[in-house]
């Protein structure tokens, strides 16, 4: 029997809500969990280029770097020479996952590997390399990196991009 898409999305959303992010600390007993960071205005093109340049400099393999706004709209995309044809699309998907769910895409990779989450039709990408971009306490976008043989290299490149904003 097929479950309507809306019902499946509600079930999956409830599953994700029950799993604390590794970037968040568990609340004290009886305390309410912290509210997620609010969204802000999109990152500027100049800032997006600075983030991407730092990520490209860190990438150890030919990669693609995507920077999206808080709604998942592509602000900047750079595909390095000799990177696989799939890297651009995967970098965008990682960044959109990080922006939409307000947490690194690595969280979903680890949750899936640990059997703690079932991914259904939410459109997320459960591979590390997508990280939200937070400025002044608001999520202004996300960066996605793709091209390394494992997610560790993509996470390192994305983190280098974030570090360029400090």
Phi and psi in degrees as GROMACS dihedral restraints (atoms count N, CA, C in turn):
[ dihedral_restraints ]
;  ai    aj    ak    al  type     phi  dphi    fc
    3     4     5     6     1   -89.9    20    10
    4     5     6     7     1   134.9    20    10
    6     7     8     9     1   -90.6    20    10
    7     8     9    10     1   131.7    20    10
    9    10    11    12     1   -56.4    20    10
   10    11    12    13     1   147.9    20    10
   12    13    14    15     1   -55.0    20    10
   13    14    15    16     1   -41.5    20    10
   15    16    17    18     1   -61.9    20    10
   16    17    18    19     1   -44.4    20    10
   18    19    20    21     1   -64.7    20    10
   19    20    21    22     1   -41.5    20    10
   21    22    23    24     1   -62.8    20    10
   22    23    24    25     1   -39.6    20    10
   24    25    26    27     1   -65.4    20    10
   25    26    27    28     1   -40.0    20    10
   27    28    29    30     1   -63.8    20    10
   28    29    30    31     1   -42.9    20    10
   30    31    32    33     1   -62.9    20    10
   31    32    33    34     1   -45.6    20    10
   33    34    35    36     1   -65.4    20    10
   34    35    36    37     1   -40.1    20    10
   36    37    38    39     1   -63.3    20    10
   37    38    39    40     1   -39.8    20    10
   39    40    41    42     1   -65.1    20    10
   40    41    42    43     1   -36.4    20    10
   42    43    44    45     1   -63.5    20    10
   43    44    45    46     1   -45.5    20    10
   45    46    47    48     1   -66.0    20    10
   46    47    48    49     1   -38.0    20    10
   48    49    50    51     1   -64.4    20    10
   49    50    51    52     1   -27.9    20    10
   51    52    53    54     1   -80.2    20    10
   52    53    54    55     1   -11.5    20    10
   54    55    56    57     1  -104.1    20    10
   55    56    57    58     1   114.0    20    10
   57    58    59    60     1   -70.0    20    10
   58    59    60    61     1   144.8    20    10
   60    61    62    63     1   -71.6    20    10
   61    62    63    64     1   147.5    20    10
   63    64    65    66     1   -67.4    20    10
   64    65    66    67     1   -16.6    20    10
   66    67    68    69     1   -84.7    20    10
   67    68    69    70     1   -10.1    20    10
   69    70    71    72     1  -108.1    20    10
   70    71    72    73     1   152.4    20    10
   72    73    74    75     1   -98.0    20    10
   73    74    75    76     1   147.9    20    10
   75    76    77    78     1   -65.6    20    10
   76    77    78    79     1   136.7    20    10
   78    79    80    81     1   -70.4    20    10
   79    80    81    82     1   156.9    20    10
   81    82    83    84     1   -64.2    20    10
   82    83    84    85     1   153.3    20    10
   84    85    86    87     1   -54.8    20    10
   85    86    87    88     1   130.4    20    10
   87    88    89    90     1    86.1    20    10
   88    89    90    91     1   -11.9    20    10
   90    91    92    93     1   -87.5    20    10
   91    92    93    94     1   152.4    20    10
   93    94    95    96     1   -81.5    20    10
   94    95    96    97     1   142.8    20    10
   96    97    98    99     1   -65.3    20    10
   97    98    99   100     1   152.5    20    10
   99   100   101   102     1   -65.8    20    10
  100   101   102   103     1   143.3    20    10
  102   103   104   105     1   -69.1    20    10
  103   104   105   106     1   147.6    20    10
  105   106   107   108     1   -66.0    20    10
  106   107   108   109     1   155.8    20    10
  108   109   110   111     1   -60.8    20    10
  109   110   111   112     1   142.2    20    10
  111   112   113   114     1   -76.8    20    10
  112   113   114   115     1   161.5    20    10
  114   115   116   117     1   -83.1    20    10
  115   116   117   118     1   150.0    20    10
  117   118   119   120     1  -121.4    20    10
  118   119   120   121     1  -169.5    20    10
  120   121   122   123     1   -67.9    20    10
  121   122   123   124     1   152.3    20    10
  123   124   125   126     1   -60.5    20    10
  124   125   126   127     1   149.2    20    10
  126   127   128   129     1   -58.5    20    10
  127   128   129   130     1   144.9    20    10
  129   130   131   132     1   -74.1    20    10
  130   131   132   133     1   161.0    20    10
  132   133   134   135     1   -62.5    20    10
  133   134   135   136     1   -40.7    20    10
  135   136   137   138     1   -62.3    20    10
  136   137   138   139     1   -43.5    20    10
  138   139   140   141     1   -67.6    20    10
  139   140   141   142     1   -38.8    20    10
  141   142   143   144     1   -62.2    20    10
  142   143   144   145     1   -41.2    20    10
  144   145   146   147     1   -64.5    20    10
  145   146   147   148     1   -40.2    20    10
  147   148   149   150     1   -63.0    20    10
  148   149   150   151     1   -42.7    20    10
  150   151   152   153     1   -61.5    20    10
  151   152   153   154     1   -48.0    20    10
  153   154   155   156     1   -65.1    20    10
  154   155   156   157     1   -41.1    20    10
  156   157   158   159     1   -59.6    20    10
  157   158   159   160     1   -42.9    20    10
  159   160   161   162     1   -67.3    20    10
  160   161   162   163     1   -37.4    20    10
  162   163   164   165     1   -67.5    20    10
  163   164   165   166     1   -41.8    20    10
  165   166   167   168     1   -61.9    20    10
  166   167   168   169     1   -41.8    20    10
  168   169   170   171     1   -62.8    20    10
  169   170   171   172     1   -31.6    20    10
  171   172   173   174     1   -84.3    20    10
  172   173   174   175     1   -26.8    20    10
  174   175   176   177     1   -58.1    20    10
  175   176   177   178     1   127.5    20    10
  177   178   179   180     1   -89.1    20    10
  178   179   180   181     1   -10.1    20    10
  180   181   182   183     1  -132.1    20    10
  181   182   183   184     1   156.4    20    10
  183   184   185   186     1   -56.9    20    10
  184   185   186   187     1   123.9    20    10
  186   187   188   189     1  -138.5    20    10
  187   188   189   190     1   174.8    20    10
  189   190   191   192     1  -121.7    20    10
  190   191   192   193     1   143.5    20    10
  192   193   194   195     1  -124.4    20    10
  193   194   195   196     1   127.0    20    10
  195   196   197   198     1  -120.5    20    10
  196   197   198   199     1   139.0    20    10
  198   199   200   201     1  -122.7    20    10
  199   200   201   202     1   124.1    20    10
  201   202   203   204     1  -117.4    20    10
  202   203   204   205     1   160.1    20    10
  204   205   206   207     1   -80.9    20    10
  205   206   207   208     1   179.8    20    10
  207   208   209   210     1   -63.7    20    10
  208   209   210   211     1   -23.1    20    10
  210   211   212   213     1   -92.9    20    10
  211   212   213   214     1     5.0    20    10
  213   214   215   216     1    90.5    20    10
  214   215   216   217     1     1.7    20    10
  216   217   218   219     1   -72.8    20    10
  217   218   219   220     1   136.9    20    10
  219   220   221   222     1   -71.2    20    10
  220   221   222   223     1   123.5    20    10
  222   223   224   225     1   -96.2    20    10
  223   224   225   226     1   -41.9    20    10
  225   226   227   228     1  -153.5    20    10
  226   227   228   229     1   139.5    20    10
  228   229   230   231     1  -139.7    20    10
  229   230   231   232     1   130.9    20    10
  231   232   233   234     1  -131.3    20    10
  232   233   234   235     1   126.6    20    10
  234   235   236   237     1  -114.0    20    10
  235   236   237   238     1   120.0    20    10
  237   238   239   240     1   -73.2    20    10
  238   239   240   241     1   152.5    20    10
  240   241   242   243     1   -56.3    20    10
  241   242   243   244     1   144.0    20    10
  243   244   245   246     1    68.2    20    10
  244   245   246   247     1    10.9    20    10
  246   247   248   249     1   -80.1    20    10
  247   248   249   250     1   156.1    20    10
  249   250   251   252     1   -61.2    20    10
  250   251   252   253     1   152.6    20    10
  252   253   254   255     1   -63.5    20    10
  253   254   255   256     1   -24.1    20    10
  255   256   257   258     1   -82.1    20    10
  256   257   258   259     1   -12.1    20    10
  258   259   260   261     1   -65.5    20    10
  259   260   261   262     1   -36.8    20    10
  261   262   263   264     1   -62.1    20    10
  262   263   264   265     1   -50.6    20    10
  264   265   266   267     1   -63.8    20    10
  265   266   267   268     1   -40.0    20    10
  267   268   269   270     1   -68.8    20    10
  268   269   270   271     1   -37.9    20    10
  270   271   272   273     1   -62.5    20    10
  271   272   273   274     1   -41.5    20    10
  273   274   275   276     1   -63.7    20    10
  274   275   276   277     1   -43.9    20    10
  276   277   278   279     1   -64.8    20    10
  277   278   279   280     1   -39.2    20    10
  279   280   281   282     1   -63.5    20    10
  280   281   282   283     1   -44.7    20    10
  282   283   284   285     1   -64.5    20    10
  283   284   285   286     1   -42.4    20    10
  285   286   287   288     1   -64.0    20    10
  286   287   288   289     1   -37.6    20    10
  288   289   290   291     1   -62.1    20    10
  289   290   291   292     1   -46.7    20    10
  291   292   293   294     1   -62.6    20    10
  292   293   294   295     1   -40.1    20    10
  294   295   296   297     1   -70.7    20    10
  295   296   297   298     1   -45.2    20    10
  297   298   299   300     1   -67.0    20    10
  298   299   300   301     1   -39.3    20    10
  300   301   302   303     1  -100.7    20    10
  301   302   303   304     1     0.7    20    10
  303   304   305   306     1    57.4    20    10
  304   305   306   307     1    35.9    20    10
  306   307   308   309     1  -158.1    20    10
  307   308   309   310     1   159.9    20    10
  309   310   311   312     1   -62.1    20    10
  310   311   312   313     1   145.4    20    10
  312   313   314   315     1   -65.3    20    10
  313   314   315   316     1   -21.6    20    10
  315   316   317   318     1   -60.2    20    10
  316   317   318   319     1   -31.4    20    10
  318   319   320   321     1   -54.9    20    10
  319   320   321   322     1   -45.0    20    10
  321   322   323   324     1   -72.4    20    10
  322   323   324   325     1   -34.6    20    10
  324   325   326   327     1   -60.7    20    10
  325   326   327   328     1   -46.9    20    10
  327   328   329   330     1   -68.6    20    10
  328   329   330   331     1   -39.5    20    10
  330   331   332   333     1   -65.3    20    10
  331   332   333   334     1   -40.0    20    10
  333   334   335   336     1   -66.8    20    10
  334   335   336   337     1   -42.6    20    10
  336   337   338   339     1   -65.1    20    10
  337   338   339   340     1   -32.4    20    10
  339   340   341   342     1   -84.8    20    10
  340   341   342   343     1    -0.4    20    10
  342   343   344   345     1    71.6    20    10
  343   344   345   346     1    18.6    20    10
  345   346   347   348     1   -92.1    20    10
  346   347   348   349     1    -4.8    20    10
  348   349   350   351     1  -147.2    20    10
  349   350   351   352     1   146.8    20    10
  351   352   353   354     1  -113.6    20    10
  352   353   354   355     1   124.0    20    10
  354   355   356   357     1   -90.2    20    10
  355   356   357   358     1   125.5    20    10
  357   358   359   360     1  -117.3    20    10
  358   359   360   361     1  -142.4    20    10
  360   361   362   363     1   -89.7    20    10
  361   362   363   364     1    52.6    20    10
  363   364   365   366     1   -97.1    20    10
  364   365   366   367     1    -6.9    20    10
  366   367   368   369     1    75.6    20    10
  367   368   369   370     1    22.6    20    10
  369   370   371   372     1   -92.9    20    10
  370   371   372   373     1   159.4    20    10
  372   373   374   375     1  -115.4    20    10
  373   374   375   376     1   115.8    20    10
  375   376   377   378     1   -94.7    20    10
  376   377   378   379     1    58.2    20    10
  378   379   380   381     1  -137.6    20    10
  379   380   381   382     1   131.2    20    10
  381   382   383   384     1   -61.0    20    10
  382   383   384   385     1   150.2    20    10
  384   385   386   387     1   132.3    20    10
  385   386   387   388     1    -6.8    20    10
  387   388   389   390     1  -108.6    20    10
  388   389   390   391     1   128.6    20    10
  390   391   392   393     1  -137.7    20    10
  391   392   393   394     1   133.2    20    10
  393   394   395   396     1   -63.9    20    10
  394   395   396   397     1   148.7    20    10
  396   397   398   399     1  -104.7    20    10
  397   398   399   400     1   118.9    20    10
  399   400   401   402     1  -113.5    20    10
  400   401   402   403     1   126.8    20    10
  402   403   404   405     1  -133.6    20    10
  403   404   405   406     1   129.1    20    10
  405   406   407   408     1    55.2    20    10
  406   407   408   409     1    38.5    20    10
  408   409   410   411     1    76.2    20    10
  409   410   411   412     1    12.2    20    10
  411   412   413   414     1  -129.0    20    10
  412   413   414   415     1   147.4    20    10
  414   415   416   417     1   -81.8    20    10
  415   416   417   418     1   115.0    20    10
  417   418   419   420     1  -105.7    20    10
  418   419   420   421     1     1.8    20    10
  420   421   422   423     1   156.6    20    10
  421   422   423   424     1  -160.7    20    10
  423   424   425   426     1  -157.2    20    10
  424   425   426   427     1   157.2    20    10
  426   427   428   429     1  -113.5    20    10
  427   428   429   430     1   142.8    20    10
  429   430   431   432     1  -129.2    20    10
  430   431   432   433     1   135.3    20    10
  432   433   434   435     1  -124.6    20    10
  433   434   435   436     1   139.8    20    10
  435   436   437   438     1  -147.6    20    10
  436   437   438   439     1   139.6    20    10
  438   439   440   441     1   147.5    20    10
  439   440   441   442     1   -25.4    20    10
  441   442   443   444     1   -74.0    20    10
  442   443   444   445     1   154.3    20    10
  444   445   446   447     1   -66.9    20    10
  445   446   447   448     1   -20.1    20    10
  447   448   449   450     1  -135.0    20    10
  448   449   450   451     1   163.4    20    10
  450   451   452   453     1   -68.7    20    10
  451   452   453   454     1   -20.5    20    10
  453   454   455   456     1   -58.2    20    10
  454   455   456   457     1   -43.1    20    10
  456   457   458   459     1   -65.8    20    10
  457   458   459   460     1   -38.3    20    10
  459   460   461   462     1   -69.0    20    10
  460   461   462   463     1   -39.8    20    10
  462   463   464   465     1   -62.4    20    10
  463   464   465   466     1   -43.2    20    10
  465   466   467   468     1   -62.7    20    10
  466   467   468   469     1   -41.9    20    10
  468   469   470   471     1   -65.4    20    10
  469   470   471   472     1   -45.1    20    10
  471   472   473   474     1   -62.6    20    10
  472   473   474   475     1   -42.2    20    10
  474   475   476   477     1   -64.1    20    10
  475   476   477   478     1   -37.7    20    10
  477   478   479   480     1   -61.3    20    10
  478   479   480   481     1   -37.6    20    10
  480   481   482   483     1   -62.6    20    10
  481   482   483   484     1   -44.6    20    10
  483   484   485   486     1   -62.8    20    10
  484   485   486   487     1   -41.0    20    10
  486   487   488   489     1   -61.4    20    10
  487   488   489   490     1   -25.3    20    10
  489   490   491   492     1   -68.6    20    10
  490   491   492   493     1   -18.0    20    10
  492   493   494   495     1   -81.9    20    10
  493   494   495   496     1   -14.1    20    10
